[in-house]
Amino acid sequence: MERYDIAIIGTGPAGLEAAITATVRNKKIVLFGSKLLSNKMQVVDHPIKNYLGLPEITGKEMAAAFQKQLDILGIEVTEKKVTVVYAMGDYYSMQLSDGEYAEAETVILATGVVAGKPYPGEEAYLGRGVSYCATCDAPLYRQKTVAVIGGGADEEAEADFLGEVCEKVYYLPLYKDEPHFTHDNIVVVREKPVEIKGAMKVNELVTDQNSYTVDGVFILRAAQFPGQLVPGLEAEGNAVKVDLQMRTNLPGLFAAGDIAGQPYQYIKAAGQGNVAALSAVSYIDEKKRAR
C-alpha cells in the first residue's frame, strides 16, 4: 500500500493552504474532500472584506482562485470520505467510505466544525451497532433492519447500498430535499432522531415521534466529531485542542481551521493550514534524521 507523507482531510481554506504548502515543500500528499472545495465558500455571493490581498472577493470567486492555484501545482482532490483515522505508532491508517484504507506519516485535520453534538447513545454504542460507514459495515447487517441518519443528499448512495444488503432500511434525512432510492425496502422517515438505545448492542432508535426496532444505526455526516474521527484525540466540545504549531495530543496529527476552534474566519483558517503543513514537514524531517 502506498504511504503518503501527509494526508490532508478537508478542502476549505485550511486544507487547501496545507496542501499547497506541503506540495511546495516537496512532500507526497493526498487531499481528501470535495472537488467543489468548501460548500461554505460556494454559497457566499457577497464580498469577503477581510482577506488580505483579495479585496471585495466573493466566496465563489475565492474558491475559483484557490482551484486555479491547485491546478498550477498539480494538486488533485480525492473524493473519498475518511470515516476513521487510526494512530498506528509511526504512521496513520485511514478507513475510507469505499471500504479501502490509506496510510500517511502525518495527518492534518481541516474538516471544519461539526454543528450540534453526538446523539445520546452514539458514543456508547460505536462499534456495537453504531457506524459511520455503510459500505464498510453493510455486510454485518445482511438481512437485518437498520436506520440511516442522512446529513445530506450525498449520503443517499450509501443508504441505497444498504438497501441491497439489508432486509429493511429506515432513512431519516436531515435535509429538506426529497431522497431518491432504487430499492423499495428503504422507508423515508421524516422524524428527528433523539436517542440510540440498546443492551450489549443497538436495538432501538428513538425519534421525536416514534421508536424503531433496529439492529444498527448508520450516522452519515459530511464530517465526524473530532473524537469519533480519531480515537484518542483530545477535544473540547467540537474543537480539537492544538498548540501554536497546530499540534494535537497525538504525535504526527495536526489540526487547522474551524475544527481548531473560533474565530471561524477564512484568513485565520488559511494561516493555520500553512502552520500545520510546516509543522508536519518538520515532524517528518525530524523522524528521518533520527533514523
C-alpha positions as CSV (number, residue, x, y, z in Angstrom):
1,M,0.0,0.0,0.0
2,E,1.3,3.5,-0.9
3,R,2.1,5.6,2.1
4,Y,1.9,9.4,1.8
5,D,4.0,11.9,3.7
6,I,0.9,14.0,4.6
7,A,-2.8,13.2,4.4
8,I,-5.0,16.3,4.5
9,I,-8.7,15.9,5.3
10,G,-10.8,18.9,4.2
11,T,-10.9,21.2,1.2
12,G,-11.7,24.5,2.8
13,P,-9.1,27.3,3.1
14,A,-7.2,25.5,5.9
15,G,-6.9,22.2,4.0
16,L,-6.1,23.8,0.7
17,E,-3.4,26.0,2.1
18,A,-1.9,23.0,3.9
19,A,-1.9,21.1,0.6
20,I,-0.2,24.0,-1.2
21,T,2.4,24.5,1.4
22,A,3.2,20.7,1.7
23,T,3.5,20.4,-2.1
24,V,5.8,23.4,-2.3
25,R,7.9,21.7,0.4
26,N,8.2,18.6,-1.9
27,K,6.1,16.2,0.2
28,K,3.9,13.5,-1.2
29,I,0.4,14.4,-0.2
30,V,-3.2,13.1,-0.5
31,L,-6.0,15.7,-0.2
32,F,-9.4,14.3,0.8
33,G,-12.5,16.4,0.2
34,S,-14.8,17.7,-2.5
35,K,-13.8,18.8,-6.0
36,L,-16.2,21.7,-5.4
37,L,-14.0,22.7,-2.5
38,S,-15.8,24.1,0.5
39,N,-19.5,24.5,0.3
40,K,-19.1,27.3,2.9
41,M,-17.3,29.3,0.1
42,Q,-19.6,28.2,-2.7
43,V,-22.7,29.7,-1.1
44,V,-21.2,33.1,-0.3
45,D,-22.1,35.6,-3.0
46,H,-21.3,38.7,-1.0
47,P,-17.8,40.2,-0.8
48,I,-15.4,39.0,1.9
49,K,-13.9,42.1,3.4
50,N,-11.0,40.9,5.5
51,Y,-9.0,38.5,3.3
52,L,-5.6,40.1,2.7
53,G,-4.8,40.8,-0.9
54,L,-8.2,39.8,-2.2
55,P,-10.5,42.9,-1.6
56,E,-14.2,42.6,-2.5
57,I,-13.8,38.9,-3.5
58,T,-16.9,36.7,-3.0
59,G,-16.7,33.1,-1.7
60,K,-17.3,31.7,-5.1
61,E,-14.6,33.8,-6.6
62,M,-12.3,32.8,-3.8
63,A,-13.0,29.1,-4.5
64,A,-12.2,29.6,-8.2
65,A,-8.9,31.4,-7.3
66,F,-8.0,28.5,-4.9
67,Q,-8.8,26.0,-7.6
68,K,-6.5,27.8,-10.1
69,Q,-3.6,27.5,-7.7
70,L,-4.3,23.8,-7.1
71,D,-4.3,23.3,-10.9
72,I,-1.0,25.1,-11.3
73,L,0.7,22.9,-8.7
74,G,-1.0,19.7,-10.0
75,I,-2.8,19.0,-6.7
76,E,-5.9,16.8,-7.1
77,V,-8.7,16.2,-4.7
78,T,-9.6,12.7,-3.7
79,E,-13.4,12.5,-3.3
80,K,-13.5,9.7,-0.7
81,K,-14.8,10.4,2.8
82,V,-12.4,9.5,5.6
83,T,-14.6,7.7,8.2
84,V,-11.9,6.9,10.9
85,V,-8.2,7.7,11.4
86,Y,-6.2,5.2,13.4
87,A,-2.9,6.0,15.1
88,M,-0.6,3.1,14.2
89,G,2.5,4.2,16.1
90,D,4.8,5.7,13.5
91,Y,2.1,6.3,10.9
92,Y,-1.7,6.7,10.4
93,S,-4.2,4.4,8.8
94,M,-7.4,5.9,7.4
95,Q,-10.6,4.0,6.7
96,L,-12.3,5.3,3.6
97,S,-16.0,5.3,2.7
98,D,-15.5,2.7,0.0
99,G,-14.0,0.2,2.4
100,E,-10.4,0.8,1.4
101,Y,-7.6,2.2,3.5
102,A,-4.9,4.8,3.0
103,E,-1.7,5.4,5.0
104,A,0.3,8.5,5.8
105,E,3.2,9.5,8.0
106,T,1.2,12.5,9.2
107,V,-2.4,13.8,9.1
108,I,-3.8,17.3,9.0
109,L,-7.4,17.6,10.1
110,A,-9.2,20.5,8.3
111,T,-12.7,19.2,8.2
112,G,-14.4,22.2,9.6
113,V,-16.7,22.4,12.6
114,V,-19.5,19.9,13.1
115,A,-22.7,21.5,14.4
116,G,-24.6,20.1,17.3
117,K,-23.4,17.2,19.5
118,P,-23.5,13.4,19.3
119,Y,-26.8,11.7,19.9
120,P,-27.3,10.1,23.3
121,G,-26.1,6.6,23.0
122,E,-24.0,7.3,19.8
123,E,-20.6,7.1,21.5
124,A,-21.6,4.3,23.9
125,Y,-22.6,2.0,21.0
126,L,-19.9,3.0,18.5
127,G,-18.7,-0.3,17.1
128,R,-21.7,-2.1,18.7
129,G,-24.3,-1.1,16.3
130,V,-23.4,2.5,15.5
131,S,-21.4,3.0,12.3
132,Y,-20.3,5.9,10.2
133,C,-19.6,4.0,7.0
134,A,-22.3,2.0,5.2
135,T,-20.1,0.5,2.5
136,C,-17.6,-0.6,5.2
137,D,-20.0,-2.3,7.6
138,A,-23.0,-3.2,5.5
139,P,-22.1,-7.0,5.4
140,L,-22.6,-7.2,9.1
141,Y,-26.2,-6.3,8.7
142,R,-27.2,-8.7,5.9
143,Q,-31.0,-9.4,6.0
144,K,-31.3,-7.2,9.1
145,T,-33.1,-3.9,9.8
146,V,-31.1,-0.7,10.1
147,A,-31.7,3.0,10.4
148,V,-29.7,5.6,8.5
149,I,-29.4,9.2,9.6
150,G,-28.5,11.1,6.4
151,G,-26.9,14.5,6.8
152,G,-27.2,15.4,3.1
153,A,-28.2,14.1,-0.3
154,D,-24.7,12.9,-0.9
155,E,-25.3,10.2,1.7
156,E,-28.2,8.6,-0.3
157,A,-25.8,6.4,-2.3
158,E,-24.6,4.7,0.9
159,A,-28.2,4.2,2.1
160,D,-29.1,2.7,-1.3
161,F,-26.2,0.3,-1.0
162,L,-27.6,-0.8,2.4
163,G,-30.9,-1.4,0.6
164,E,-29.2,-4.2,-1.4
165,V,-27.9,-5.9,1.7
166,C,-30.4,-5.3,4.5
167,E,-34.0,-6.5,4.8
168,K,-35.2,-3.1,5.7
169,V,-33.8,0.4,5.9
170,Y,-35.3,3.4,7.7
171,Y,-33.8,6.6,6.2
172,L,-34.1,9.8,8.3
173,P,-33.0,12.7,6.1
174,L,-31.8,15.8,8.0
175,Y,-32.4,18.0,4.9
176,K,-35.5,19.2,3.0
177,D,-34.9,17.7,-0.5
178,E,-36.8,14.5,-1.3
179,P,-34.5,11.5,-1.2
180,H,-34.4,9.1,-4.2
181,F,-33.5,5.4,-3.9
182,T,-33.6,2.4,-6.3
183,H,-34.7,-0.1,-3.6
184,D,-38.2,-0.2,-2.3
185,N,-37.2,-1.6,1.1
186,I,-35.9,1.9,2.1
187,V,-38.5,3.8,4.1
188,V,-38.1,7.5,4.3
189,V,-38.9,8.7,7.9
190,R,-39.4,12.5,8.3
191,E,-38.7,12.5,12.0
192,K,-36.0,13.9,14.2
193,P,-33.5,11.3,15.7
194,V,-33.4,11.7,19.5
195,E,-31.6,8.8,21.1
196,I,-29.9,5.4,20.3
197,K,-30.7,2.6,22.8
198,G,-29.6,-0.9,23.3
199,A,-28.2,-3.5,25.6
200,M,-25.0,-5.2,24.5
201,K,-25.7,-3.9,21.1
202,V,-28.0,-1.3,19.5
203,N,-31.6,-2.4,19.3
204,E,-33.6,0.8,19.1
205,L,-33.7,4.3,17.5
206,V,-35.9,6.8,19.3
207,T,-37.2,9.8,17.3
208,D,-39.3,12.7,18.4
209,Q,-42.4,10.8,17.3
210,N,-41.8,7.1,17.5
211,S,-39.2,4.4,18.3
212,Y,-37.9,1.8,15.8
213,T,-36.5,-1.6,16.4
214,V,-33.2,-1.9,14.6
215,D,-30.1,-3.9,14.5
216,G,-27.8,-0.9,13.7
217,V,-27.8,2.8,13.2
218,F,-25.6,4.4,10.4
219,I,-24.9,8.1,11.1
220,L,-23.7,9.6,7.8
221,R,-22.5,13.2,8.3
222,A,-20.3,15.3,6.0
223,A,-17.8,15.3,8.8
224,Q,-17.5,13.5,12.1
225,F,-16.9,14.9,15.6
226,P,-13.2,15.1,16.2
227,G,-13.0,12.4,18.9
228,Q,-15.1,10.0,16.8
229,L,-13.0,10.6,13.7
230,V,-9.7,10.0,15.5
231,P,-9.9,7.7,18.6
232,G,-7.8,9.1,21.4
233,L,-7.8,12.7,20.1
234,E,-8.2,15.3,22.8
235,A,-11.0,17.8,22.1
236,E,-13.0,20.4,23.8
237,G,-16.6,20.3,22.6
238,N,-16.5,20.3,18.8
239,A,-13.0,21.7,18.6
240,V,-9.6,19.9,18.6
241,K,-7.1,21.1,21.2
242,V,-4.0,22.3,19.5
243,D,-0.9,24.3,20.4
244,L,0.5,27.3,18.4
245,Q,2.1,24.9,15.9
246,M,-1.2,23.2,15.3
247,R,-0.1,20.0,17.0
248,T,-2.7,17.8,18.7
249,N,-2.0,15.4,21.6
250,L,-1.2,12.7,19.1
251,P,2.3,12.8,17.5
252,G,2.1,13.5,13.8
253,L,-1.5,14.6,13.9
254,F,-2.3,18.3,13.3
255,A,-5.5,20.3,13.0
256,A,-6.3,23.7,11.4
257,G,-9.2,25.9,10.6
258,D,-12.7,25.8,12.1
259,I,-12.0,22.4,13.6
260,A,-9.4,24.0,15.8
261,G,-11.9,26.5,17.3
262,Q,-13.0,30.1,16.9
263,P,-12.8,32.5,15.3
264,Y,-14.4,31.0,12.1
265,Q,-12.6,33.1,9.5
266,Y,-11.2,32.3,6.1
267,I,-8.0,34.2,6.7
268,K,-7.4,32.5,10.1
269,A,-8.1,29.1,8.6
270,A,-5.6,29.6,5.7
271,G,-2.9,30.8,8.1
272,Q,-3.4,27.8,10.4
273,G,-3.3,25.5,7.4
274,N,0.1,26.9,6.5
275,V,1.4,26.4,10.0
276,A,0.0,22.9,10.2
277,A,1.8,21.9,7.0
278,L,5.1,23.4,8.1
279,S,4.8,21.5,11.4
280,A,4.0,18.3,9.6
281,V,7.0,18.8,7.3
282,S,9.3,19.5,10.3
283,Y,7.9,16.4,12.0
284,I,8.7,14.2,9.0
285,D,12.2,15.6,8.6
286,E,13.0,15.1,12.2
287,K,11.9,11.5,12.0
288,K,14.2,11.0,9.0
289,R,17.2,12.5,10.8
290,A,16.6,10.3,13.9
291,R,16.7,7.0,11.8
